[in-house]
């Protein structure tokens, strides 16, 4: 299992009707989170820079700089989340 977490703006859409409704999230924030998930270590959590900025003091992370992710021209900095206080 791998987990990718990214924070930022996203668009929530309502699709369907007739008793079946889905609420997909769309946007770069969501796509980047999915890419982080694919790069996370097995059994680990990889978080984006904006998520890192929201962590409480005392969180333990391992920085991963300059990641190349599909669909993005620029590199992405991320962090493996090791422990929360």
N, C-alpha and C positions, 0 to 999 in steps of 0.2 A: 504494500500500500504506500502511496505517495500523496502528499498534500501540498497544494500551492495556494497561497493566500495573497491577494493584492487589494489595495484600497484605492478608492477614487470614485469619480462619477460614472454612472451607468444608466442605461435606459431600461425600464421595465415595461414590457408589452403584454397585453392581454390578447390571447389567441383562442379561437374556438367559440363554442356555444352549444346549445342543445344538450346541456348536461355534462359537457366535457370542456373544461377551460384550462389552458396552460399559461404560465407566466414566465416566459423566458427573459433572461437578462442579456443585454446587448452592449457592446462598446469595447473600446481599447482596454479598459481596466479589466473586463471579464476575459478577453482574449489573452492578455498578459498573464493573468492568474492561471489560466489553463496551460500556458507554456511553462510557467514556473512549476506547475504540478509535474509535467513531463520531465523536468530537469532535477526534481527533488531526489535526494538519496532514498533508496528503499527503506521504508519505515520512518521517513523523515518529513519535516515540514520546511518548505522553502517560501520565504515571504519577500514581498517587494519592498522598495525603499520607503514608500509612504506608509506602509504597515509598520515597518521598523520604527519610524518616527513616532508612532502611537503606542509603542510598547512601554510598560511601566519600568521605572528605574530598577536595575538589578536583573533584568532579563539577560540571558546568556545566549549569544549568537556567534556564528562563524560566518564571516563575510565572504561572499562570492562576487568578485568584481568582473566586469566586462563579459557577461554572458551574452551569447548570440542566440536570439530566439526567432523562430519563424514568424514572418509578417512584420518585423520591425527592422528598420534600417540601422538605428542606433543600438549600441550595446546596452544591456540592462544590468544594474547592480542589484543583488539580492542577498539574503541572509538565511542560513540554516538556523532555525530556532532550536536551541538545545535545552533551555530551561526557562521557566517563568518563576518569579518570586512568590 
